[in-house]
Amino acid sequence: MVRMKDVAKASGVSVATVSNALSGNKYVSSELREKIFKTIESMGYKPSKIARSLKIKRTFIVGLIIPDVTNPYFAEIARGVEDVLLGHDYQMFLCNTDGNKRRERAAIDSLISQHVEGIINVAPRSGDKDLAEFVGQLPMVVMDRDMDDVSPYFDSVYTDNYTASAKLAEHFLRLGHKSFACLAGPDDVPIARRRLQGFIDKLEEERIDRKSTVVLKGTFQFESGYELMKHVLKRTPRPSAVFAANDLMAWGAVEAAKEKGLKIPDDVAIAGFDNIYFSEFIVPALTTFHQPKFEAGQIAMRRLMEKIEKKNKRLNLEAKRVILEGRLIVRESTQSF
C-alpha cells in the first residue's frame, strides 16, 4: 500500500506539504501542488478517509432514514441525496424502518453512535416532541413533514400535500363524479392525514354530501390498496371515483377492479399520489400527483450540508422550510383519451 510518506519522498517534499496540498488548509504553490498530484496519480495513492477523519475530527458521513426501502418513491429520494453527497466527498448510511417508530428511534441512536454529521429523516413516524430529544446533538432535515419549529437544528422539505390532494378531488369533480372512496394512509403519518383532509375538504367545499364518500385506512402498500379496493367494490351503490393515498395502493386498487372485470375509468376511476416511475406503465396508466422526488433529495442534502458546515464553524443555525411544487398528471385511469 502506498503511503503519504512514500508520495512525499517521491515528490521531494515533506509529509506535511503533501497533507496541506490534499487538504488545502495551508498554502502550497501551484507548481508544487501540481508535482504532488502527478506523483499521487502515478503511484496510485489513495488517502485514508479514516486517518483524515481522526485528524480533523469529522466523519463526512450522513444518515438517511426511510420507512420503506422497497417503495420506489423513497428510492428516488435516496438517489437525489446520493447525487449531491458524492460530489462533496460525503458517504451515506441508509436505514430502513418499515414505518416502525421504535426502529426509527433505534436507527437515530445507532447513527449518532456512528458519529454521523447529520441525518435526513424521511416521513418519520416520531412526533415533534420525540424528535426534539435530539436537538443539539446533530443537524437533521425532515422530509415529507412540516416541523413545528422544533429547533434551528431542524429543516423541513416537503410538498403541500393538502393542496395537491385537493387538486385530485377537483379533477374528479370536473369529470362529473359524485360518489367517492378514499384509500387513506396510516393515521400516525402526518402526510397521510393532510392528503385525506385536502381531498375531503375540497369535496365539502363543492357541497358533496359527506355520506357520498367512504374512507378506509391502509398502510401505503400494494396489498393494502388491493384489499381495501375489494371492500369498496362490495358497496352498494359503488363509488365511481377512488383516490388512493399513494401510487402503490392505487396500483393495488387497479388490479382489484380489473380482477372483478370492471373497466377503468368507465366503471370506476382511480387516482394515486407520488408519480413513482412505473405509474405510467400500469394498465391503464395511472393518474397521480407528481412529487419532485429526486430534486427533493438533492435539496435536503444541500440543506443538511449547509447546517453541518455552519455548526462546525460555530455559526448561528436557523430552521428553514422548503415547500416544493408538484403537478397533477392525468392519465387513462381517470379519463379516456
Secondary structure, DSSP 8 states (H G I E B T S, - for coil): ---HHHHHHHHTS-HHHHHHHHH-SS---HHHHHHHHHHHHHHT----HHHHHHHHT---EEEEEES-TT-HHHHHHHHHHHHHHGGGT-EEEEEE-TT-HHHHHHHHHHHHHTT-SEEEEES-SS-HHHHHTTTTTS-EEEESS---S--TTEEEEEE-HHHHHHHHHHHHHHTT---EEEEE--TT-HHHHHHHHHHHHHHHHTT--GGGEEEEE--SSHHHHHHHHHHHHTSSS--SEEEESSHHHHHHHHHHHHHTT--TTTT-EEE-SB--GGGGTSSS--BEEE--HHHHHHHHHHHHHHHHHHHHTT------EEEE--EEE--TTT---
